[in-house]
Amino acid sequence: MSESYRVVLTDYIDDDLRPERQVLDGVARVEAMRAHHEDELLGRVEDADAMVVFHEISVSRKIIDRLEKCRVIVRAGAGFDNVDGRAARQRGIPFCNVPDYGSEEVADSAIALTLSLTRGTHLANSTLRAGPGPWSYRAVVPLGRLRGRVFGVVGLGRIGSAAALRAKALGMDVVFHDPYKPDGYDKTFGIRRVETLEELLAQSHVVSLHCPLNDETRHLIDAAALAHMPEGSYLVNTARGAVVDTAALPEALRCGRLAGAGIDVIEQEPPAADHPLMLAWRDPTHPAHHRLIVNPHIAFYSEEGLLDMRVKSVEACRRALLGMPLRNVVN
């Protein structure tokens, strides 16, 4: 079989493409566009037979309407809000994601952030580094025992389920809110279900976000939602940045509503230097300076997980090009 098809990787990947070429050997040639904005794709992708989109750019109707013979667009990741799936559907182009490549890594990251915040390890390290202070547990007073505390999961998908099981293994009382899950998941996992987000927020010592980004969940956690959380609680976001109105976090940290927050994702990445969250985080006089953990969208990453993501993405392309049934179609 000759490599008669052309598969393009729009962004992020910048190496020899060995994993992709192994999967598509004899089927398609693979090219990396290395774009930082969709405008850089103009004139380069119109004749692509398949397209893989990572997370550094968004692909809108402007690009999708130019695709002349594309058989599939694959989002190399679980979240798919950075591609106009509706425009693809209108063009008859299937749009798939890769929902299972990094479930373990993201769940592990959510728990790592939870433990670092609730056990005071980040706070102690940050305050000690800032200057002379008590070489004592008093640097993190007060901290409560984690066992028995409520771990609230928003979105019980693959990653949310994995995080829930990890929190349960720590002895936490796990509660979840997900209006799209049928009955029975609470019994399957031995956790509790609540009907409203407000119920979950009001009782959770830690709230961990694992929902997709859509019109319903954009700024789901804003100042009004934070006001429902108990004083001295914690927020962890390893989902999508815009699920949280991050401009509301500095005040929640300042007044003690939140004792800490772990943020792996932000609505605009990288954030502007004058973003309220970044200003508070860098200000030694603001509580966020010691009580906020900011990561540059790394929860998904491990060498194994990154390889899975790349391989599964082009496997989806291969199925489309060979006329095989597609999996994980989201449009």
C-alpha positions as YAML, in Angstrom:
chain: A
units: angstrom
residues:
- id: 1
  name: MET
  ca: [0.00, 0.00, 0.00]
- id: 2
  name: SER
  ca: [1.38, 3.40, -0.96]
- id: 3
  name: GLU
  ca: [1.29, 6.40, 1.32]
- id: 4
  name: SER
  ca: [-1.39, 8.11, -0.74]
- id: 5
  name: TYR
  ca: [-2.91, 10.12, 2.10]
- id: 6
  name: ARG
  ca: [-1.65, 13.17, 4.00]
- id: 7
  name: VAL
  ca: [-2.09, 13.59, 7.76]
- id: 8
  name: VAL
  ca: [-1.18, 16.89, 9.41]
- id: 9
  name: LEU
  ca: [-0.44, 17.59, 13.06]
- id: 10
  name: THR
  ca: [-1.36, 21.21, 13.60]
- id: 11
  name: ASP
  ca: [0.62, 22.16, 16.71]
- id: 12
  name: TYR
  ca: [2.65, 21.16, 19.78]
- id: 13
  name: ILE
  ca: [4.62, 18.25, 18.32]
- id: 14
  name: ASP
  ca: [8.08, 19.20, 17.11]
- id: 15
  name: ASP
  ca: [10.22, 16.10, 16.66]
- id: 16
  name: ASP
  ca: [10.87, 13.30, 14.18]
- id: 17
  name: LEU
  ca: [7.24, 12.02, 14.32]
- id: 18
  name: ARG
  ca: [8.45, 8.46, 14.75]
- id: 19
  name: PRO
  ca: [5.33, 7.22, 16.66]
- id: 20
  name: GLU
  ca: [2.97, 8.68, 14.07]
- id: 21
  name: ARG
  ca: [4.96, 7.35, 11.12]
- id: 22
  name: GLN
  ca: [5.06, 3.86, 12.59]
- id: 23
  name: VAL
  ca: [1.27, 3.77, 12.90]
- id: 24
  name: LEU
  ca: [0.64, 5.24, 9.45]
- id: 25
  name: ASP
  ca: [3.43, 3.39, 7.63]
- id: 26
  name: GLY
  ca: [2.21, 2.49, 4.14]
- id: 27
  name: VAL
  ca: [-1.01, 4.46, 4.63]
- id: 28
  name: ALA
  ca: [-0.17, 8.14, 4.89]
- id: 29
  name: ARG
  ca: [2.67, 10.59, 5.13]
- id: 30
  name: VAL
  ca: [2.71, 12.71, 8.27]
- id: 31
  name: GLU
  ca: [3.65, 16.36, 8.55]
- id: 32
  name: ALA
  ca: [3.91, 18.63, 11.60]
- id: 33
  name: MET
  ca: [2.69, 22.19, 11.05]
- id: 34
  name: ARG
  ca: [4.11, 23.50, 14.36]
- id: 35
  name: ALA
  ca: [1.55, 26.31, 14.37]
- id: 36
  name: HIS
  ca: [1.01, 28.72, 17.26]
- id: 37
  name: HIS
  ca: [-2.17, 30.20, 15.78]
- id: 38
  name: GLU
  ca: [-4.68, 28.83, 13.30]
- id: 39
  name: ASP
  ca: [-3.78, 31.53, 10.78]
- id: 40
  name: GLU
  ca: [-0.44, 29.77, 10.36]
- id: 41
  name: LEU
  ca: [-2.35, 26.81, 8.90]
- id: 42
  name: LEU
  ca: [-3.74, 28.80, 5.98]
- id: 43
  name: GLY
  ca: [-2.43, 27.46, 2.68]
- id: 44
  name: ARG
  ca: [-0.89, 24.41, 4.37]
- id: 45
  name: VAL
  ca: [-3.73, 22.09, 5.35]
- id: 46
  name: GLU
  ca: [-6.42, 22.48, 2.69]
- id: 47
  name: ASP
  ca: [-5.56, 19.17, 0.99]
- id: 48
  name: ALA
  ca: [-5.09, 17.17, 4.22]
- id: 49
  name: ASP
  ca: [-6.92, 13.84, 4.42]
- id: 50
  name: ALA
  ca: [-6.85, 13.89, 8.23]
- id: 51
  name: MET
  ca: [-5.91, 16.47, 10.85]
- id: 52
  name: VAL
  ca: [-4.72, 16.07, 14.45]
- id: 53
  name: VAL
  ca: [-5.11, 19.06, 16.78]
- id: 54
  name: PHE
  ca: [-3.31, 19.29, 20.11]
- id: 55
  name: HIS
  ca: [-3.96, 22.00, 22.72]
- id: 56
  name: GLU
  ca: [-1.82, 25.00, 21.79]
- id: 57
  name: ILE
  ca: [-4.16, 26.39, 19.13]
- id: 58
  name: SER
  ca: [-7.87, 26.57, 18.35]
- id: 59
  name: VAL
  ca: [-9.27, 25.51, 14.98]
- id: 60
  name: SER
  ca: [-12.36, 27.41, 13.88]
- id: 61
  name: ARG
  ca: [-14.72, 27.38, 10.92]
- id: 62
  name: LYS
  ca: [-12.22, 29.57, 9.05]
- id: 63
  name: ILE
  ca: [-9.91, 26.57, 8.69]
- id: 64
  name: ILE
  ca: [-12.50, 23.80, 8.63]
- id: 65
  name: ASP
  ca: [-14.38, 25.34, 5.69]
- id: 66
  name: ARG
  ca: [-11.15, 25.28, 3.67]
- id: 67
  name: LEU
  ca: [-10.60, 21.53, 4.09]
- id: 68
  name: GLU
  ca: [-11.18, 19.95, 0.70]
- id: 69
  name: LYS
  ca: [-11.13, 16.23, 1.44]
- id: 70
  name: CYS
  ca: [-10.57, 15.75, 5.16]
- id: 71
  name: ARG
  ca: [-12.00, 12.47, 6.46]
- id: 72
  name: VAL
  ca: [-11.49, 13.09, 10.18]
- id: 73
  name: ILE
  ca: [-10.32, 15.69, 12.66]
- id: 74
  name: VAL
  ca: [-8.83, 14.25, 15.83]
- id: 75
  name: ARG
  ca: [-8.36, 16.20, 19.04]
- id: 76
  name: ALA
  ca: [-5.25, 14.72, 20.64]
- id: 77
  name: GLY
  ca: [-6.65, 14.85, 24.15]
- id: 78
  name: ALA
  ca: [-9.83, 14.46, 26.15]
- id: 79
  name: GLY
  ca: [-11.13, 18.05, 26.02]
- id: 80
  name: PHE
  ca: [-12.43, 19.15, 22.64]
- id: 81
  name: ASP
  ca: [-13.53, 22.75, 23.11]
- id: 82
  name: ASN
  ca: [-10.68, 24.16, 20.97]
- id: 83
  name: VAL
  ca: [-12.11, 22.77, 17.72]
- id: 84
  name: ASP
  ca: [-15.38, 23.88, 16.14]
- id: 85
  name: GLY
  ca: [-17.06, 20.49, 16.10]
- id: 86
  name: ARG
  ca: [-20.30, 21.97, 14.78]
- id: 87
  name: ALA
  ca: [-18.54, 23.37, 11.73]
- id: 88
  name: ALA
  ca: [-16.92, 19.98, 11.13]
- id: 89
  name: ARG
  ca: [-20.31, 18.25, 11.40]
- id: 90
  name: GLN
  ca: [-21.82, 20.65, 8.88]
- id: 91
  name: ARG
  ca: [-19.01, 19.77, 6.51]
- id: 92
  name: GLY
  ca: [-19.59, 16.07, 7.10]
- id: 93
  name: ILE
  ca: [-16.23, 15.63, 8.83]
- id: 94
  name: PRO
  ca: [-16.21, 13.35, 11.88]
- id: 95
  name: PHE
  ca: [-14.50, 14.88, 14.93]
- id: 96
  name: CYS
  ca: [-12.99, 12.47, 17.45]
- id: 97
  name: ASN
  ca: [-11.15, 12.87, 20.72]
- id: 98
  name: VAL
  ca: [-8.79, 10.66, 22.71]
- id: 99
  name: PRO
  ca: [-10.52, 10.36, 26.09]
- id: 100
  name: ASP
  ca: [-8.41, 7.66, 27.71]
- id: 101
  name: TYR
  ca: [-4.78, 8.51, 27.09]
- id: 102
  name: GLY
  ca: [-3.93, 10.18, 30.40]
- id: 103
  name: SER
  ca: [-6.66, 9.30, 32.86]
- id: 104
  name: GLU
  ca: [-4.18, 7.94, 35.40]
- id: 105
  name: GLU
  ca: [-1.85, 10.92, 35.14]
- id: 106
  name: VAL
  ca: [-4.57, 13.55, 35.56]
- id: 107
  name: ALA
  ca: [-6.17, 11.69, 38.46]
- id: 108
  name: ASP
  ca: [-2.77, 11.30, 40.10]
- id: 109
  name: SER
  ca: [-2.14, 15.01, 39.61]
- id: 110
  name: ALA
  ca: [-5.46, 15.94, 41.20]
- id: 111
  name: ILE
  ca: [-4.62, 13.84, 44.24]
- id: 112
  name: ALA
  ca: [-1.05, 15.17, 44.34]
- id: 113
  name: LEU
  ca: [-2.35, 18.74, 44.43]
- id: 114
  name: THR
  ca: [-4.91, 17.75, 47.06]
- id: 115
  name: LEU
  ca: [-2.28, 16.22, 49.34]
- id: 116
  name: SER
  ca: [0.20, 19.04, 48.85]
- id: 117
  name: LEU
  ca: [-2.46, 21.58, 49.83]
- id: 118
  name: THR
  ca: [-4.28, 19.76, 52.61]
- id: 119
  name: ARG
  ca: [-1.16, 18.43, 54.33]
- id: 120
  name: GLY
  ca: [0.58, 21.80, 54.20]
- id: 121
  name: THR
  ca: [3.63, 20.64, 52.27]
- id: 122
  name: HIS
  ca: [3.38, 23.40, 49.69]
- id: 123
  name: LEU
  ca: [2.57, 26.05, 52.29]
- id: 124
  name: ALA
  ca: [5.49, 25.07, 54.53]
- id: 125
  name: ASN
  ca: [7.95, 24.96, 51.64]
- id: 126
  name: SER
  ca: [6.78, 28.31, 50.27]
- id: 127
  name: THR
  ca: [6.84, 30.18, 53.58]
- id: 128
  name: LEU
  ca: [10.22, 28.78, 54.58]
- id: 129
  name: ARG
  ca: [11.74, 29.77, 51.26]
- id: 130
  name: ALA
  ca: [10.38, 33.30, 51.66]
- id: 131
  name: GLY
  ca: [12.49, 34.00, 54.71]
- id: 132
  name: PRO
  ca: [13.11, 33.28, 58.39]
- id: 133
  name: GLY
  ca: [10.18, 31.70, 60.18]
- id: 134
  name: PRO
  ca: [9.32, 28.96, 62.63]
- id: 135
  name: TRP
  ca: [11.05, 25.68, 61.85]
- id: 136
  name: SER
  ca: [7.97, 24.01, 63.21]
- id: 137
  name: TYR
  ca: [4.58, 22.60, 62.39]
- id: 138
  name: ARG
  ca: [3.24, 25.98, 63.48]
- id: 139
  name: ALA
  ca: [4.05, 27.23, 59.97]
- id: 140
  name: VAL
  ca: [0.97, 25.36, 58.67]
- id: 141
  name: VAL
  ca: [-1.45, 25.57, 61.62]
- id: 142
  name: PRO
  ca: [-4.30, 24.69, 61.45]
- id: 143
  name: LEU
  ca: [-4.45, 21.42, 59.49]
- id: 144
  name: GLY
  ca: [-7.03, 18.73, 60.03]
- id: 145
  name: ARG
  ca: [-6.82, 15.00, 59.48]
- id: 146
  name: LEU
  ca: [-7.68, 14.08, 55.89]
- id: 147
  name: ARG
  ca: [-9.40, 10.75, 56.62]
- id: 148
  name: GLY
  ca: [-13.13, 11.25, 56.80]
- id: 149
  name: ARG
  ca: [-13.08, 14.62, 55.08]
- id: 150
  name: VAL
  ca: [-15.33, 15.13, 52.05]
- id: 151
  name: PHE
  ca: [-13.75, 15.01, 48.59]
- id: 152
  name: GLY
  ca: [-16.17, 16.48, 46.06]
- id: 153
  name: VAL
  ca: [-15.87, 15.38, 42.42]
- id: 154
  name: VAL
  ca: [-17.53, 17.50, 39.74]
- id: 155
  name: GLY
  ca: [-17.87, 15.30, 36.67]
- id: 156
  name: LEU
  ca: [-17.65, 11.52, 37.08]
- id: 157
  name: GLY
  ca: [-16.12, 10.59, 33.76]
- id: 158
  name: ARG
  ca: [-13.03, 8.45, 33.30]
- id: 159
  name: ILE
  ca: [-10.72, 10.86, 35.12]
- id: 160
  name: GLY
  ca: [-13.24, 11.88, 37.75]
- id: 161
  name: SER
  ca: [-13.89, 8.23, 38.54]
- id: 162
  name: ALA
  ca: [-10.16, 7.52, 38.83]
- id: 163
  name: ALA
  ca: [-9.71, 10.51, 41.16]
- id: 164
  name: ALA
  ca: [-12.70, 9.42, 43.25]
- id: 165
  name: LEU
  ca: [-11.25, 5.95, 43.76]
- id: 166
  name: ARG
  ca: [-7.89, 7.39, 44.76]
- id: 167
  name: ALA
  ca: [-9.50, 9.74, 47.26]
- id: 168
  name: LYS
  ca: [-11.57, 6.87, 48.63]
- id: 169
  name: ALA
  ca: [-8.37, 4.85, 49.12]
- id: 170
  name: LEU
  ca: [-7.10, 7.71, 51.29]
- id: 171
  name: GLY
  ca: [-10.10, 7.26, 53.54]
- id: 172
  name: MET
  ca: [-11.95, 10.31, 52.31]
- id: 173
  name: ASP
  ca: [-15.73, 10.53, 52.07]
- id: 174
  name: VAL
  ca: [-16.24, 10.93, 48.32]
- id: 175
  name: VAL
  ca: [-19.27, 12.71, 46.90]
- id: 176
  name: PHE
  ca: [-19.94, 13.51, 43.26]
- id: 177
  name: HIS
  ca: [-22.19, 15.65, 41.10]
- id: 178
  name: ASP
  ca: [-22.77, 14.75, 37.47]
- id: 179
  name: PRO
  ca: [-26.27, 15.29, 36.05]
- id: 180
  name: TYR
  ca: [-25.47, 13.23, 32.97]
- id: 181
  name: LYS
  ca: [-24.60, 9.99, 34.75]
- id: 182
  name: PRO
  ca: [-27.40, 7.43, 35.13]
- id: 183
  name: ASP
  ca: [-28.21, 5.96, 38.50]
- id: 184
  name: GLY
  ca: [-25.94, 3.30, 39.96]
- id: 185
  name: TYR
  ca: [-22.50, 4.88, 39.86]
- id: 186
  name: ASP
  ca: [-22.70, 5.67, 43.55]
- id: 187
  name: LYS
  ca: [-23.24, 1.99, 44.30]
- id: 188
  name: THR
  ca: [-20.61, 0.85, 41.81]
- id: 189
  name: PHE
  ca: [-17.87, 2.99, 43.35]
- id: 190
  name: GLY
  ca: [-19.13, 3.09, 46.93]
- id: 191
  name: ILE
  ca: [-19.40, 6.88, 46.91]
- id: 192
  name: ARG
  ca: [-22.23, 9.35, 47.42]
- id: 193
  name: ARG
  ca: [-24.20, 11.28, 44.83]
- id: 194
  name: VAL
  ca: [-25.77, 14.73, 45.21]
- id: 195
  name: GLU
  ca: [-28.25, 16.31, 42.83]
- id: 196
  name: THR
  ca: [-26.94, 19.87, 42.76]
- id: 197
  name: LEU
  ca: [-23.57, 21.55, 42.55]
- id: 198
  name: GLU
  ca: [-24.49, 23.71, 45.53]
- id: 199
  name: GLU
  ca: [-24.99, 20.61, 47.68]
- id: 200
  name: LEU
  ca: [-21.55, 19.33, 46.72]
- id: 201
  name: LEU
  ca: [-19.82, 22.65, 47.30]
- id: 202
  name: ALA
  ca: [-21.43, 23.19, 50.69]
- id: 203
  name: GLN
  ca: [-20.09, 19.96, 52.18]
- id: 204
  name: SER
  ca: [-16.74, 19.48, 50.45]
- id: 205
  name: HIS
  ca: [-13.37, 19.99, 52.13]
- id: 206
  name: VAL
  ca: [-11.79, 19.55, 48.69]
- id: 207
  name: VAL
  ca: [-13.53, 20.19, 45.37]
- id: 208
  name: SER
  ca: [-11.85, 18.55, 42.39]
- id: 209
  name: LEU
  ca: [-13.04, 19.49, 38.90]
- id: 210
  name: HIS
  ca: [-13.24, 16.87, 36.15]
- id: 211
  name: CYS
  ca: [-15.99, 18.12, 33.84]
- id: 212
  name: PRO
  ca: [-15.69, 19.12, 30.18]
- id: 213
  name: LEU
  ca: [-15.84, 22.74, 29.09]
- id: 214
  name: ASN
  ca: [-19.07, 23.74, 27.37]
- id: 215
  name: ASP
  ca: [-21.73, 26.43, 27.63]
- id: 216
  name: GLU
  ca: [-23.03, 24.87, 30.86]
- id: 217
  name: THR
  ca: [-19.69, 24.63, 32.62]
- id: 218
  name: ARG
  ca: [-17.93, 27.83, 31.53]
- id: 219
  name: HIS
  ca: [-17.15, 29.70, 34.79]
- id: 220
  name: LEU
  ca: [-19.08, 27.04, 36.66]
- id: 221
  name: ILE
  ca: [-16.93, 27.93, 39.67]
- id: 222
  name: ASP
  ca: [-17.23, 31.67, 40.08]
- id: 223
  name: ALA
  ca: [-17.48, 33.98, 43.09]
- id: 224
  name: ALA
  ca: [-21.07, 32.90, 43.77]
- id: 225
  name: ALA
  ca: [-20.12, 29.21, 43.68]
- id: 226
  name: LEU
  ca: [-17.09, 29.76, 45.90]
- id: 227
  name: ALA
  ca: [-19.36, 31.41, 48.46]
- id: 228
  name: HIS
  ca: [-21.11, 28.04, 48.93]
- id: 229
  name: MET
  ca: [-17.87, 26.32, 50.00]
- id: 230
  name: PRO
  ca: [-16.97, 25.97, 53.68]
- id: 231
  name: GLU
  ca: [-14.42, 28.38, 55.07]
- id: 232
  name: GLY
  ca: [-10.94, 26.91, 54.82]
- id: 233
  name: SER
  ca: [-11.72, 24.51, 51.96]
- id: 234
  name: TYR
  ca: [-9.64, 23.74, 48.87]
- id: 235
  name: LEU
  ca: [-10.19, 23.87, 45.09]
- id: 236
  name: VAL
  ca: [-8.33, 21.73, 42.54]
- id: 237
  name: ASN
  ca: [-8.74, 22.15, 38.78]
- id: 238
  name: THR
  ca: [-7.14, 19.69, 36.37]
- id: 239
  name: ALA
  ca: [-10.02, 19.87, 33.87]
- id: 240
  name: ARG
  ca: [-10.31, 22.91, 31.59]
- id: 241
  name: GLY
  ca: [-9.20, 26.39, 32.55]
- id: 242
  name: ALA
  ca: [-12.43, 28.22, 31.79]
- id: 243
  name: VAL
  ca: [-14.45, 26.00, 34.14]
- id: 244
  name: VAL
  ca: [-13.14, 28.34, 36.86]
- id: 245
  name: ASP
  ca: [-13.43, 32.10, 36.88]
- id: 246
  name: THR
  ca: [-9.88, 32.47, 38.10]
- id: 247
  name: ALA
  ca: [-10.33, 36.20, 38.69]
- id: 248
  name: ALA
  ca: [-12.52, 35.22, 41.66]
- id: 249
  name: LEU
  ca: [-9.81, 33.14, 43.35]
- id: 250
  name: PRO
  ca: [-7.60, 35.92, 44.84]
- id: 251
  name: GLU
  ca: [-10.43, 37.26, 46.98]
- id: 252
  name: ALA
  ca: [-11.51, 33.75, 48.04]
- id: 253
  name: LEU
  ca: [-7.94, 33.10, 49.17]
- id: 254
  name: ARG
  ca: [-7.59, 36.50, 50.81]
- id: 255
  name: CYS
  ca: [-10.72, 36.17, 52.94]
- id: 256
  name: GLY
  ca: [-10.01, 32.55, 53.90]
- id: 257
  name: ARG
  ca: [-12.94, 30.99, 52.07]
- id: 258
  name: LEU
  ca: [-10.28, 28.96, 50.33]
- id: 259
  name: ALA
  ca: [-7.31, 27.77, 52.36]
- id: 260
  name: GLY
  ca: [-5.60, 26.86, 49.12]
- id: 261
  name: ALA
  ca: [-6.06, 26.13, 45.43]
- id: 262
  name: GLY
  ca: [-4.28, 23.95, 42.89]
- id: 263
  name: ILE
  ca: [-4.66, 25.18, 39.33]
- id: 264
  name: ASP
  ca: [-3.18, 23.16, 36.47]
- id: 265
  name: VAL
  ca: [-5.18, 24.88, 33.72]
- id: 266
  name: ILE
  ca: [-6.06, 28.52, 33.05]
- id: 267
  name: GLU
  ca: [-8.52, 29.98, 30.56]
- id: 268
  name: GLN
  ca: [-5.78, 31.67, 28.53]
- id: 269
  name: GLU
  ca: [-2.46, 29.84, 28.46]
- id: 270
  name: PRO
  ca: [-0.05, 31.30, 29.20]
- id: 271
  name: PRO
  ca: [-1.98, 33.87, 31.23]
- id: 272
  name: ALA
  ca: [-1.32, 37.58, 30.83]
- id: 273
  name: ALA
  ca: [1.13, 39.03, 33.32]
- id: 274
  name: ASP
  ca: [-1.56, 41.38, 34.63]
- id: 275
  name: HIS
  ca: [-4.14, 38.65, 35.21]
- id: 276
  name: PRO
  ca: [-5.54, 39.10, 38.74]
- id: 277
  name: LEU
  ca: [-4.59, 35.55, 39.70]
- id: 278
  name: MET
  ca: [-1.01, 35.97, 38.52]
- id: 279
  name: LEU
  ca: [-0.66, 39.31, 40.29]
- id: 280
  name: ALA
  ca: [-1.88, 37.81, 43.57]
- id: 281
  name: TRP
  ca: [0.28, 34.69, 43.15]
- id: 282
  name: ARG
  ca: [3.43, 36.78, 42.67]
- id: 283
  name: ASP
  ca: [2.64, 39.25, 45.44]
- id: 284
  name: PRO
  ca: [4.50, 38.25, 48.66]
- id: 285
  name: THR
  ca: [1.93, 40.13, 50.73]
- id: 286
  name: HIS
  ca: [-1.08, 38.27, 49.31]
- id: 287
  name: PRO
  ca: [-2.18, 34.92, 50.82]
- id: 288
  name: ALA
  ca: [-2.22, 33.44, 47.30]
- id: 289
  name: HIS
  ca: [1.56, 33.76, 47.22]
- id: 290
  name: HIS
  ca: [1.89, 30.81, 49.61]
- id: 291
  name: ARG
  ca: [-1.49, 29.09, 49.24]
- id: 292
  name: LEU
  ca: [-1.85, 28.81, 45.48]
- id: 293
  name: ILE
  ca: [-0.18, 26.18, 43.30]
- id: 294
  name: VAL
  ca: [-0.05, 27.04, 39.59]
- id: 295
  name: ASN
  ca: [1.13, 24.50, 37.03]
- id: 296
  name: PRO
  ca: [1.53, 25.05, 33.26]
- id: 297
  name: HIS
  ca: [-1.03, 22.47, 32.07]
- id: 298
  name: ILE
  ca: [1.08, 19.43, 32.96]
- id: 299
  name: ALA
  ca: [-1.43, 17.12, 34.67]
- id: 300
  name: PHE
  ca: [-1.80, 15.02, 31.54]
- id: 301
  name: TYR
  ca: [1.89, 14.46, 31.10]
- id: 302
  name: SER
  ca: [4.00, 11.38, 31.52]
- id: 303
  name: GLU
  ca: [6.24, 9.91, 28.87]
- id: 304
  name: GLU
  ca: [3.89, 6.93, 28.61]
- id: 305
  name: GLY
  ca: [0.79, 9.11, 28.54]
- id: 306
  name: LEU
  ca: [2.17, 11.41, 25.86]
- id: 307
  name: LEU
  ca: [3.05, 8.42, 23.68]
- id: 308
  name: ASP
  ca: [-0.44, 6.99, 24.18]
- id: 309
  name: MET
  ca: [-1.97, 10.30, 23.13]
- id: 310
  name: ARG
  ca: [0.08, 10.49, 19.97]
- id: 311
  name: VAL
  ca: [-0.42, 6.86, 18.97]
- id: 312
  name: LYS
  ca: [-4.16, 6.82, 19.68]
- id: 313
  name: SER
  ca: [-4.63, 10.04, 17.71]
- id: 314
  name: VAL
  ca: [-3.12, 8.71, 14.52]
- id: 315
  name: GLU
  ca: [-4.73, 5.31, 15.02]
- id: 316
  name: ALA
  ca: [-8.03, 7.20, 14.75]
- id: 317
  name: CYS
  ca: [-6.76, 8.76, 11.52]
- id: 318
  name: ARG
  ca: [-5.75, 5.36, 10.20]
- id: 319
  name: ARG
  ca: [-9.22, 3.95, 10.86]
- id: 320
  name: ALA
  ca: [-10.84, 6.84, 9.03]
- id: 321
  name: LEU
  ca: [-8.51, 6.60, 6.03]
- id: 322
  name: LEU
  ca: [-9.04, 2.85, 5.71]
- id: 323
  name: GLY
  ca: [-12.82, 3.10, 6.06]
- id: 324
  name: MET
  ca: [-12.96, 1.36, 9.43]
- id: 325
  name: PRO
  ca: [-15.53, 2.21, 12.14]
- id: 326
  name: LEU
  ca: [-14.55, 5.28, 14.12]
- id: 327
  name: ARG
  ca: [-14.40, 5.51, 17.89]
- id: 328
  name: ASN
  ca: [-14.96, 8.45, 20.25]
- id: 329
  name: VAL
  ca: [-16.81, 10.64, 17.74]
- id: 330
  name: VAL
  ca: [-17.85, 13.77, 19.64]
- id: 331
  name: ASN
  ca: [-19.73, 15.76, 16.97]
...
